[in-house]
Amino acid sequence: MLTEEQIYGIYVPVVTPFNAAGEIDLESYQRYVNNIIKNNIHGLVVNGTTGESPTVNIQELQTLVDASRELLKSSPVPLVVGTGTNDTASTIARTELAANSGADAVLVVVPYYSRPSQQGIIEHFRKAAEVGIPVIAYDIPGRAGVGMSVDTARTILEMNNVVGLKDCSGSPLLVSELSRLGSKPVLCGDDLQFLHMLGCGAAGGMLASANVHTAKFLGIYEQFKAGQTVEATAAFDQLLPLMKLLFKESNPAPIKWLLSAYGEISSDTLRLPMTSISSELREELGAYLAG
């Protein structure tokens, strides 16, 4: 089980590879995730936003969790499984699946589309936490349509079994305030703000961009923690052009295209309503590869 003390460093939210027929490409998944793990990351995140979680059914989730658990059987890397949906009952069912299948923690997003009140958000997380497996709460108002207030985040982080927060709020306000108050750890989920958020008190990052150049992101984190801020800033600045390209269109389409181009996965296929990247972005990423 994941503890608060283990929430630091670089957690990589992996994609879910699909074949041309739109089915999970387990061979690609195993090869690609195994390569990610070899970098000694601090956590592996399956079925998050980057894994196209809204389109993965519960049977497929079981397949992904089982495959991931097998890949990690001789590794200390914790397995975090995205189980949050816009329906509390569905979230509970997926959280129970993760708990019963050997996951170390679950990632539960603020319910999207429904735009619940702050009290509704709190009760949603209370129900998820009652399952018993450690919960990382996930605040992403840009996708959920509503975000956590500081008071709501504090209330959720005080719950038993809630061990941390992934912050994609788009502002350093939340992590700064929670850090000032001495809350449980916060991971930055906004790749472009990663270095700044570390300076505001984030314990690390859950970064989609770390699917590419994983070792460089780990290096930035280690440099920052060692007080080598000049070196960390220089390394981060080198990655900024790539990060900007990877978020120029909706995640995970650009990352899937690049992973496919690198041969890490066999296809950049996405499930509707997600579609592949535009020809313009394809050209820009192609130029990045050639450069």
Order of alpha helices (4+ residues) and beta strands (2+ residues): beta-alpha-beta-alpha-beta-alpha-beta-alpha-beta-alpha-alpha-beta-alpha-beta-alpha-beta-alpha-alpha-alpha-alpha
